[in-house]
């Protein structure tokens, strides 16, 4: 029983120390990044069937999503540099 308790404490301490301060922030940014990538794929798929007038709107949205993806990646890099 004592060994189980010691092992449990060792595992809890290791997992508590192993996580960085920005773990949740990184998780949120990665989730945002995945959403933006899915949006980009949807926009690229829309190019297959939109009219020429709508195509300009889709191009503008693609540029906006590209900028958001670059911003999220920059934030992830900043968080990584702050931790290491």
Secondary structure by P-SEA (a helix, b strand, c coil): caaaaaaaaaaaaaaaaacccaaaaaaaaaaaaaaaaaaaaaaaaacccccccaaaaaaaaaaaaaaaaaaaaaaaaaaaaaac
